[in-house]
Amino acid sequence: MARMSFLSRRRGEQPAPETEPPAAETAPGPHRRPLPPPTRLRRERRTLLRVREERIRDLGGLVLEMHRRQGFRQDLVDEQCAELVSLEDRLHELDSLLAVAVNARRAAPAARCECGAPILWGSHFCANCGRPHGDRPVVACASCGAAIPAEAKFCASCGTSVAAAES
């Protein structure tokens, strides 16, 4: 679909070229350009919705005026409807791009233990099955039983020296 030049006149932007690549070419990939940020897509969508509403009102006014003057011109109605259809096509394209952009920025799912339970951030053991996890070895404090890294010299919970507890 050709991008309408009246949309790019805001804030001193240069008019866009008459043809724009389809939505499939704007998705991320090895030879495709990256998706625009969701804020820009939402802004363009809001602008298009406003323009679409104005065009619908204009079309209704045009048909009413032609009815009043008893001079119906099908070519004018067809031209206005074609513009509305192209606006709606671009709105559908923006909706699909927004869905892709939002899903791409969603957080990765939480890490899971072998038993399937979610691993809480900062924990050293699974809350469901008790398996140790993480890249550093963990031991329990002899005094209070809190989990501490194996290379620690003092317990973070009670302050007991790990070396004194071992001896």
Secondary structure, DSSP 8 states (H G I E B T S, - for coil): ----GGGGGGGG-----S----HHHHS-SSSS-----HHHHHHHHHHHHHHHHHHHHHHHHHHHHHHHHT---HHHHHHHHHHHHHHHHHHHHHHHHHHHHHHHTS-----B-TTS-B--TT-SB-TTT--B-SSS-EEE-TTT--EEETT-SB-TTT--BHHHHH-
